[in-house]
Amino acid sequence: MTVAIEMGSTSAGSPATLDLEELLATRLLVQGNSGSGKSHLLRRLVEQSAQWVQQVIIDPEGDFVTLAEAYGHVVLDAAAHTEAALQQVAARVRQHRVSVVVNLESLETERQMRHAAAFLGGLFDVDREFWFPMLVVVDEAQLFAPAAAGEVSDEARKASLGAMTNLMCRGRKRGLAGIIATQRLAKLAKNVAAEASNFLMGRTFLDIDMARAADLLGMERRQAEMFRDLNRGHFIALGPALSRRPLPIRIGDVQTDGRTGNARLMPMPPSAAPADARDLIMKPGENESVRAMSRPTPASTADILAQLAASQPPQPPAFSLASEMAAHPVREMPPKPSLDDVLREVLGDPEALYRNVAQVYQDFLVRCRQYAVNGRSVDLAAFRRKMATARAGVDAETADTPEWEKALALSTAMPEDFQSVFLMLARAAHDQTPCPSNAQIARARGSRSPRRALGLLEFMEQRGLIIIDMDAYGARVIELPALGWKTGAGNPDALDEDEVA
């Protein structure tokens, strides 16, 4: 079904339409300096397509929450949810086909990036049966896919950039159509911007941004000057969903208003007498609560010296070992926890298995300082191995055996994604227990998607690390050739007991 939505009008006065079905397959990039009308354009696109396709809006400024009343979008306050909870909400959004606005305005920049990455990851990781068509609108995309490192941590930047890259590069097959808007192309990661096939370029003044806009539209550099002359709400359109040649268009009116400030001039109120104006700002109003702030009277030097002399502690009596032993009987001190004890405490949080290893390592170091344990004796690489062993569910008795040392040595030569899964399979084969299910393998990898476990097992089998066999009843058996171990038969579709509990 072809659905053409009207975005506005061309310079000739004819309707400027956008092929919505083509947009779902080819994605859209909107660029323009502040005040060029990007938010107005996005609002027009969302309003016109709301009845045809599910929508998710990543809103860093809370400007699109006004869509809720008129078009039924659910406003999701990201500050009230953890990253793990946002992933689960995103999965349910796709499952039930609900349009939402993810409001990030209450968060600082780094947390905005982390929460947006978590939500986009949840949209991306759902099962194939929920891959319904969806427009994913990301305003101020340069915040979530920066071209260079900034003041945020590398971990937050990589997570956010990875989620945006997945949206624009791999989202099409999962029904996700990315629509990203940015103030400056130079601040947006090139591999994210390059995946869009449709472009709407607005008013731009910096030479570097004009040059990139001209390149994306296939125009000559000398034509880039035209972007300086565009009025507010005027854009140059190009792409299979818009026009095969650069086409100037003017965006039409919208039905809802944003919450941004009004840039129009307003007449000043009638001037008041200077004395009256001073009273207006210096005296509280009738319903205004006044918070009293007491300022202590500074004490004199003599008073301060007298207070210090009066507060001198009494001199202790002469030290006597016998009296000290009688007054303070020896008490048995609790044993200092070991590094493994601290690690078990950190991993006692169920969410720790789904967090980045570097984050969990920082939590581990903080707790080590609390218990006066030298956590720095375990570097990040050693901690990664310990965490992989813990994710695999290996107990301390098994970890101390020579056979397990061989399994651990083999895992250290593998990529990080393989280590915990290989050790989980090795533990099941060593103990002759049933082969772990897809849900258990996904948890060992730090994911909630059983489908990802299947892809990882297939890749490990291609590398010759494991051999997968299915019996006549559909149970799975996995052999580890390098160790000569084989798991028992297990149901690959069984639920993870920890998740069920």
N, C-alpha and C positions, 0 to 999 in steps of 0.2 A: 504493500500500500504506500502510495506516494502522498506525503503531507507537506504542503508548501505553506510556511508561516510568513506573514508579512512583517518585515523588520522596519520598514519605513518607505521612503521614496527615493528615486534616483534624481540626478540633476535635471533630467528631462521631464520629471513629474510622474513617471510610471512607477508602479509598486516595486519595491525591492524585496524579493522573496528569498527564503532560505529553505532548501530541501532538507527536511528533518531526518528522513531515512538515510540520506547521503551523509548528513552530519554525524550520525551514529557510527558510521564506518570510517570517517576521515578526520574527526576532531577539529578543534577551533582554537586559535590564538588571537587574543585581543590585546592591543598595545596602545598606550597613549599617556601623556603626562597627566599629572594631577589636574583635575578640572576639565579634562577633555570629553568626559561623558561616558567613561567605561562602565561605571556602575549602572547608569541609566540604560546602556546597551544591554548589559546582562539581565537587568530587570525586565526589559522588553522581551528578551529571548525566553526567559523563564515564564513570564506571564502567558505569552502566546503558545508555548508548548506544554503548559501544565496539564491540559486535558488529554494529551497524547502520549506522554512518556513520563516515567518515574524520574524524580530529580533529587539530587543531594547537593547542597550548597555549603562549601567550606568558607565560613564568613569570619574573618579575623577582626572585623570592626563592629559586628552586630548590626549591620545596615540592612540585612535582608529578613530580619525577624518579622517585619510587617507583612510578609507574604502569608503568614499563618492564617490570619482571620479571613482573608479574601480567597485563598486558594487551598487551604487545608493542610499546609505544611506543618509538620511537628517540629517545634523549636527544641533543640537539644543543647542544654547548657553544659558545655564540656568541662567547666571547672568543677562541676558536682560529681564527676565520674573519674575513676581511675583509667589508666590506659587499657588494662585488661578488660574492664567493663565496657569500654567503648568498642573494643573488638567484637564482643558478644552482641552489643546493640547493633553494630553494623551488619552482622550476619542476619539478625532478625529483620533489619530494614530491607535487605534483599529478599529474604524469605517471604515477607508479607507485603512487599511492594509498596512501602510507605514513603512518601516524599518528606525529606527532613532538611532543616537548616541547622548546621553545626555551629553554634555561637561560641567563638573563642575570645570574645572581647575582654573577659575578666582575667585572662592569663597573660603572663609576660611572654616574650618572644620565644624563649627556649621551650617553655611548656606548650605554647601553641604548636610548635613544630612536632613535639613528641605526641601530643594528643591527635593532631591531624594525621600523623604517620600511622598511629594505632588504628584510627577509624578507617583510613584508606586501606590498610592491610586487612582489616576485617571484611571490607567489601570485596577485596581481591581473592581472599582465601575460601570463599564459600564453595559448597559442592556444586557440581555441574548442573544439577537440576534447578538451581536458583539463578542461573546466568540470564536473567531477564534484562532487556534493554534499559539503560539508565544514563541520564545526563549527570555528570559530576562537574559542577562549576566550582572553580577555585579562584577566588578573588585575591589580589595581591600575591600572585604566584611566586614572585621573587623572594618572598619570605620563606617559602617552603621548598624551593628549588634554587638556592643561591648559586651564582656562578663561582664564588670564591668563599673561603672560610671567613667568618666574621667573629663577633664577640661570643657567640654561642659555642657550646662544646662540640668537638668533632663527632661525638657519638650521636647527639641530637641532629646535627646537620646530615650525617650519613643516613640515619633512619628516615628523616623527612625526604631527602633527595631520592633515596631508594624507593619510597612509596610513590613519589611523583613520577619517577621513571617507569615503574611498573604500570601506573595509570596510563601514561601516554604511549608507552612502547608495547605493552602486552595486554592492556585493558580491553582492546577491541574484541578479542576472541571470547572474553568473559562478559561481553555486553556493556562494558563501561566506555562511555564516550567522554573524554576529557575536554573541558572548556576552561582555558586558563586565561587570566587577565593580569597584565603587569604594567607598571608605570614605566619601566626601563628595560629594554631588551638586553642591554649590556649587563644587567644584574641577574638575568635569568640564565640558568644552566643551558648550554647549547644543545645537549642531547635531549633535553625535555622540549625545548622550543622547536627543534627540527622535526619532531614527530607529527606536528600539526600540518594538515594539508589545506586548511581554510584559514584566512587571515582577515582581520578587520583592524586597520591601522589608523589611529587617530592623531591628534595634534602632538607634534614632537619637536623639540628645539635643539637638543644636543646632537652634534655632528655624528658621533659614533652610533647613536640610536637611529638617526635618519638613514645612515648608510646600511645598517643591518635591516631596517624595514624595507629599504629599496631592494636589497638583495633577496629577501624573502618573497617579495612581490615580482621579482624578475625585471625590475626597472633599472635604468641606467643611473649611475651615481649623480649625474647632473640633474636628474629629475627628482632627487630626494628633497630638494628645497621646498617642494610643494607641501610637505608635511607641516612646515611652519605656518602655512597660510590657512590651514583647516580651522573652521569654527567649531565651537563646542557642539557635540552631538553629530558631527560630520566625520565619516570614516571612508577609507578606501578599502573596498572588498575584493577578495580574490579567493578562488577555490572551487572545487567541484560542487559544493553545496550552495555556492553563492553566485559566482560568475567566472567564466573562463578567461576573462581579461580584467585588468584592474578597473573597478567601477566605483565612482564616488556615490555615496548614499548618505541620506540624512535619516537618523533614527527617529521613529515615531514616538507618540506619547505613551505613557504608562498609566496603569490604573491605581497603583499603590505608590506611596511615598516612602522614601528612606528616612533614616534617623540622623543623617549627617547634617552639619550646620548649613544655614542658608547664607550663600555668598552674595545675595542681593543687598543693595543699600537700603537702609531704613531710616526714616527721618528721626532726628534726635528729639527727645521729649522737651517740652518748654523749659527754658532755663530758669533755675531757681536762684534765689539770692545766695551769695556765698555762705552766709551763716546757716541758712536752711539746708543747703547741700552738704555742709559739714555735719549737721545733725543727722542727716539721712544715713551717712556711712559710719558715723562714730557711735550712734545710739542704737540699741537693739530695738527691733520691732515689737509689736504687741504679742505675737505668737512665737517669737523667736526665743529659743532657750539659750541662756547665758551660762557659760561655764566659767566659774570663778577660778582664777589662777593666783594663788597666794605667793607673794614674794617675801621670804624671810628677811627680817631686819639684820644687817650684818653685825656680828658681835665684835666688841673691842678686843684688842690684843690681850689686855689683862684678863678679860673673861675667858678667852681661849686657853691661856696658860693655867688659870685656876681649874678649868675643866680637865685639862690633861693631867694635872697633878692629882686631882681627885680620882681619876680613873686608873691610876697606876695599880697593877696587880700586887697582892701581898707577896713578900719574899718567901720562897719555898724553904721548908726545914732542911737540915743537912741530910744528905742521902744516906740511907741505911738499907743494905741488901735484904736483911731479915725483915725489916718493916715493909719493904716493898713487896716481898714474896707473900707476907701475911695479908697485906691489903689487896693484892692483885693475884689471886691464885691462877695458875697456868691453865689456859683454856686451849683446847685443840682447835687449830685454825682449819677451815675447810680447804681441801686440796685445790690447787690452782688448775683451772681447766686446761686441757690440751688443745692444740690447734684443731684436731679432728672434732673435739667437743664443740668448739666455736663454730666450725663449719656445719655441723649437724644442726646447731641452733639457727644459723642463717638460713639453711635449706628447709627448716621447719615451716617456713612460710610457703604455702602452696604456690603463690605467685612467683616465688624466686626461680622456679624451673622455667618460667616463660620470659624472664628478664634477660637482658644482655649480660654476658659474663663479666664485662668490665664494671657494670653497675653492682653486681653481686659481690665482686671483689672489693669494691670500695666499702660496702656494708660490712664485709668480713673484717677489713682493717679497722673500721670504727669500733666494732665489738671487741676486737683483740686489744685495743687501747683501753677499753672499759675494764677488761679483765687483767690488765697488765701483762699481756702475752705478746711476744714479739711476732707480730703477723708478717713483718717484712721478710722474715726468713723463708716465707713461701712467696716466690715471685708469681707474676701473672700466668706464666706458662705452666708452672707446677700447680697453681690453683685451678687452671683450666682442666688439667688431668684429674685432679681430685673431684672437681664438679662433674666431669664426665662419668667418673666411677660412681658418684652419688646418684646421678640421674639414671644410671643403669641399674640401681638398686642392689649393688654389691655390698655384702656385709663385711665387717672387719676381719672375720675369720677367713673368709675366702680371699680377701685382698692380700693376706700375708702368705699365701701358698706360692711355691715356685711356678706352678702351672699358670696362676693368674699373673705373675710377673711377666711371663711370656706373652700373654694376651695383651697386657698393658703396653709392652714394648712394641707390639705390632700396631696398636692403635695410635701411638704417638707419631708414626710415620704417615698417618692418614690425614686428609683434610679435617678441619674442625667439625664440620657437619656430620662426618661419619663416626667420630670417635665414640660418643655416648651410645649411638645405636649399635655399633660393633660390640661394645662392651656389654650392652644389654643382651644381645644375641649370644655372646660368649658366656655370660653368666647362666642363661637358660640352658645352653648346651653343656656347660660344666656340671650343673646340678641335675641334668636330665629332666628338666621341667618342660611343660608345653611351650611351644613357640609363642613369643609375645604377639598380641594383636596389633592391628594398624593403629588403634588409638593409643596403645601403650608406647609403640615406637615413636609416634608423633610427639607424645609428651616427653620422651627421652631426648628428642631433638629440640624441645622448647617450643612446640607448635601445638595448636588445638585442631589441626586439620588432618584427619586420617588419610585423606587423598595424597597429601604430601609424602606420607610414609611409603605409599606404594611407589611413587616416583623415585624416592631415595633407594629403596630396595632394588628396583630394577637397575639403577645406575651402579650400585655396588656389585650386582651380579655381572654386569657388563665388564667391570674392572677385575673380575675374578676373585673378589674378596669373599663372596658367599655363593652357595648353590641352593636355589629354591626348588622344592618339590612339593606337589600337592597329591594327597592320597585320594582314594576313590570316594571318600566322604566329604571332600572339600576342605579337609584340614591341611594346614601348612607345616612343612618340616624344612628347616634351614640348616645347611651344613657349612662349617667353617674349615675349608681345606687346609689352611696354613696351620691350624691347631689340631686337625683330625677329630673335631668334636661335632656333634649333631644334636639339635634340639629334639624334644618330643613333639608330637603332633598337637597343633593348637588351632583354634578357630580364628581366622584373620579378622573377622567382623565383630568379635566380642568387644564389649564396652570396657573401658578402663575402670577398674574398681575404685581407684582414687577419685576419679571424676564423678562416678555415680554416688559415692559417699558424700 
